[in-house]
Amino acid sequence: MRRQGLLALGLLMCLGGCTLAPKYTRPEAPIPLPWPKGAAYEDTPAAVGAPTALELSWQEFFADPKLQMVIARALKNNRDLRLAALNVERARALYGIQRAELWPVVNAGGRGDKQRVPADLSTTGKSMTMEEYRVNLGITSWEIDFFGRLRSLKDEALQEYLATEQARCSARILLMSEIARVYLTLAADKENFKLARSTLETQQATYDLIKRRYEVGIASRLDLERVQSQVDTARREVARFTQLVAQDQNALNLLAGSMVPEQLLPADLSNVGSLKEISPGLSSEVLLNRPDILQAEYRLKAAYANIGAARAAFFPRISLTTAMGTASAELSGLFSSGSGTWNFAPRIVLPLFDARIWAALRVSKANRKILLTQYEKAIQTAFREVADALAVRGTVGQHVRLYAVLGGGNEQPKAP
């Protein structure tokens, strides 16, 4: 009998594991394969031999040593990134819990019972004291995953965990990008502050000269007020860039998660190393490897697995309770010969009428459509971001040349 029970248990374990989840196929990307072309992209360098983003480490892309040290501090101390890592740890633990549902929980227990039975309740007509002692090792209400409900929930938890991991990678990339932006903004604002202060000194010297000429009657009051207005404007610019530099430093400290030492801050733009050239890739298919798009795809896969769990709810649930042990009326006889006990109690529940499972199936299908739309939108957003970056790179040379021409044209000819 024991061999038959073990054989039945093994058969159920072998039969379990099928799943009713629909087969996942990657949706077609709603973007064109080639990168956009046009006037804005004509001057875009071909970047022949340049590595793609996947082939380049962040230390190679951000070549400035000071910027690298600031980014390293942020990767260690930034609280948003720390929260993203903790979310990954939590999702991994939840996946472990759901995966453990596939396996039985084996418990060992012991029980002792001693009671007095009065004469009118005793089968012998005399009062008596009854004792019973038991030690069991068994499984309680283990659901045999015959139709894949638990396996689908396990797959859903796995995909959610993988999506959370990609969210952490995305947060890491965004953090490095934001630090570089704030770092360069701080360098530019410091350079503008130096220019504004130099302008103020020049305007103040001009004001002092006009004031002396006004005092001796050579210059008019109108000339003095005009120069005074220019001095006030220069002072306002100095105050504005003083504020911007302080705000940039505050933003950088927040991103770094701690106070950035003064020696790591940029003096001006000329002292900041240039970024390494990268290639956008031959086609837009490279976007499918971006962490934010992978995150959306993993969540879409989780929705497919959830449909499998919703479908399995229509089928019977088979559970098993079994135990083996020993029992005796005396504590000293628990492990004596002939005191062994066992029980085998399978249970099956078939839902005949439950409107909730139909609603749950509709919810799971609607959720799949929502996540599919979000996945497609993530791809389109990524394509737009790269296209915008290529447009900037294709026209930045023209901007620089035009600014140089306009700057030269605005210069007044010097007196001989």
Buried (B, 14 or more C-beta within 10 A) or exposed (E): EEEEBEEBBEEBBEEBEEBBBBEBEEEEBEBEEEBBEEEBBEEBEEBEEBBBBEEBEBEEBBEBEBBBBBBEBBBEEBEBBBEBBEBBEEBBEBBEEBBEBBEBEEEEEEEEEEEEBEEEEEEEEEEBEEEEBBBBBBBBEBBBBBBBBBBBBBBBBBBBBBBBBBBBBBBBBBBBEBBBEBBBBBBBBBBBBBBBBEBBEEBBEEBEEBBEBBEEEEBEEEBBEEBBEBBEBBBEBBEBBBEBBEBBBEBBBBBBBEEBEEEBBBEBBEEBEEEEEBBBBEEBEBBEEBBBBBBBBBBBBBBBBBBBBBBBBBBEBBBBBBBBBBBBEEEEBBEEEEBEEBEBEBEEEEEEEEEEBEEBBEEBBEBBEEBBEBBBEBBBBBBEEBBEEBBEBBBEEEEEEEEEEEEEEEEEEEEE
